[in-house]
Amino acid sequence: MTLRVAFQMDPMETVDIDADTTFALAEVAAERGYELFEYAPEHLAYNQGAVQARVRPMTIQRERGNHVHFGPRQVLDLAKDIDVVWMRQDPPFDMAYITAAHLLERLKGETLVVNDPEWVRSCPEKILPLDYPHLMPETLITRDRQAIDDFREEHGDIILKPLFGNGGAGVFLVKAGDSNYSSLMEMFMESSREPVIAQAFLKDVSKGDKRIIIIDGEAVGAINRIPQKGETRSNMHVGGEAVPTELTADDLKICDAIGPTLKERGQILVGIDVIGDKMTEINITSPTGVQELKRFSGVDAAALSWDAIERKLG
């Protein structure tokens, strides 16, 4: 199958070719002979009935410091000129992100957008798990200070984090009796009008925060992310160490529960976060971990993603 593929992403020239999932997806696409283009969200436009992007033709190779070459920018009609759009820019999940999803949603029935933007904008990563409260740690989402105080009183040690953050930014462990609690609450409330999310602290995080990769509704493998000594967060963006791991019975129970919904909603490549036997997030914007999974287990989630896309395209 010959495809013309556009990646809506942060600049390809800045990625780490040994870790970046979008690079892995583009690399497999190039191996399959697809024609590749790249553009940033700010190059996306709705123009008199057409959804357009000012793209750069792109060729890539796994050579550090020389991994990508671009042709001159050109304007393409994403409905007429492109077969697949990958929406892969990193959050924050703000109004710019939501607007881009609205525009790409207008391609439905003409160009396949992965992951399906209608559900990307409707399923924020910390809100989608609320559909499965029995699989989550005890969770509160609110701006009501009294409600947060009461939740902390009930659970003792809690995690506080921005509702629409990513990469471990702004995540705090607040222990019972922590004298910084009031200052943290002031910071959250003054920096944003959004609610915060509070969750009961899961002590199993010291054993790692597992990233499970789900392709078209099916779990294909996992990596574990171990926090640095003295650190609560295990995100690789903040120094968490990726190590091999296996899917457990509890992991598969979670994946079996959420997989059908993800498949129905057109979420081809998903990464969920699991601590112990509890799911904390469902990442559908730009999930990571694909290259680490391949190194540890041989499972090529990038290739499996393209297999799923080719099936959808017939």
C-alpha positions, -999 to 999 in steps of 0.1 A, spaced: 0 0 0 14 34 -10 3 62 13 9 100 16 13 107 53 14 140 71 27 143 107 14 172 127 40 174 154 67 194 172 97 199 149 112 166 137 147 181 136 146 184 175 136 149 184 158 122 201 159 95 174 166 68 200 135 76 221 109 96 201 78 76 192 69 99 162 103 92 147 98 55 151 64 58 133 80 79 105 109 54 102 85 24 97 65 45 72 96 53 52 106 16 52 71 8 37 76 34 9 51 60 22 56 96 11 61 117 42 53 153 51 57 173 84 41 204 97 35 221 130 0 229 145 5 266 136 8 256 99 -27 241 100 -55 262 85 -92 262 77 -94 282 44 -127 287 26 -140 252 32 -107 234 30 -85 221 58 -50 229 47 -14 226 60 18 243 50 39 211 50 75 202 44 82 170 24 104 148 46 129 120 43 144 105 74 172 81 84 185 68 117 217 89 118 222 111 148 226 147 139 215 140 103 182 122 107 159 144 87 159 164 54 131 186 42 119 199 9 104 234 4 72 241 22 40 237 1 3 241 9 -16 208 7 -54 202 10 -54 175 37 -86 160 24 -75 157 -12 -37 153 -10 -31 132 21 -42 97 31 -32 97 68 -26 125 93 -9 117 125 -18 142 153 14 138 173 22 172 189 29 171 226 4 187 250 -4 210 269 -40 201 262 -51 237 258 -74 256 235 -48 255 207 -47 218 209 -85 215 210 -89 239 180 -65 217 160 -85 187 169 -117 205 157 -101 213 124 -88 178 118 -122 164 127 -135 180 95 -115 155 75 -136 126 87 -147 104 58 -120 117 35 -86 114 53 -78 91 82 -66 111 112 -48 91 140 -57 92 167 -93 101 159 -94 138 168 -131 139 178 -123 116 207 -88 131 214 -105 164 222 -133 147 241 -111 123 262 -85 142 282 -59 118 296 -68 123 332 -106 125 326 -111 94 304 -102 70 332 -132 83 352 -152 60 330 -135 32 350 -135 43 386 -130 7 399 -97 6 381 -84 39 394 -69 51 427 -93 73 448 -96 105 428 -109 140 432 -112 167 405 -122 202 416 -112 238 424 -131 237 457 -104 241 484 -126 226 511 -132 195 490 -95 191 485 -88 197 523 -114 170 531 -99 145 505 -65 151 520 -78 145 555 -94 113 544 -64 98 525 -34 113 542 -6 113 516 -20 125 482 -7 134 447 -17 169 434 -12 177 397 -26 199 369 -56 183 352 -42 190 318 -5 188 324 19 163 309 54 148 313 53 149 351 53 187 352 36 202 383 31 169 400 35 170 438 34 144 466 18 161 495 23 142 527 0 144 558 11 174 578 31 189 549 37 226 557 39 234 520 3 224 513 -12 258 515 15 274 493 10 247 467 -28 252 466 -22 290 462 1 283 433 -24 260 416 -53 284 420 -34 315 409 -16 299 379 -48 286 362 -86 287 362 -87 249 357 -95 223 384 -67 203 399 -67 165 402 -59 149 436 -53 112 440 -45 89 469 -8 82 469 1 48 456 31 35 475 37 9 447 51 38 426 85 30 442 84 -2 422 77 17 390 50 33 369 42 9 341 35 22 306 13 -3 286 11 2 249 -23 -6 234 -27 -9 196 -63 -7 181 -77 -19 215 -52 -47 221 -24 -46 247 9 -55 229 35 -49 257 48 -27 284 78 -10 299 83 0 335 95 34 345 114 36 378 117 70 396 150 83 406 160 80 443 141 107 462 117 114 433 80 105 432 76 110 395 87 83 372 81 100 338 111 97 315 109 134 309 120 140 345 146 112 347 126 81 352 145 50 341 129 27 315 133 -10 323 119 -42 309 87 -57 324 59 -81 316 21 -78 314 5 -92 346 -30 -106 350 -41 -72 366 -26 -53 336 -46 -75 312 -78 -71 332 -74 -33 329 -66 -35 291 -95 -59 285 -119 -34 302 -108 -3 283 -97 -18 249 -131 -21 232 -139 16 239 -105 27 226 -109 7 194 -145 19 189 -133 55 193 -105 52 167 -76 54 191 -49 34 173 -19 41 195 -25 45 232 -3 44 263 -19 38 297 -1 43 330 -5 17 357 9 17 393 4 -16 411 -31 -26 400 -44 9 395 -47 29 362 -38 66 366 -39 79 330 -50 70 294 -26 88 270 -41 93 236 -25 126 225 11 116 218 19 85 239 55 75 242 74 43 250 74 26 216 111 26 211 119 13 246 93 -15 241 110 -26 209 145 -26 225 134 -46 256 110 -71 240 113 -69 202 76 -58 199 74 -32 172 44 -11 182 51 14 154 48 -14 128 17 -27 145 2 8 144 7 10 106 -7 -25 102 -39 -13 120 -40 18 98 -37 -3 66 -65 -25 78 -87 5 83 -79 18 48 -87 -16 33 
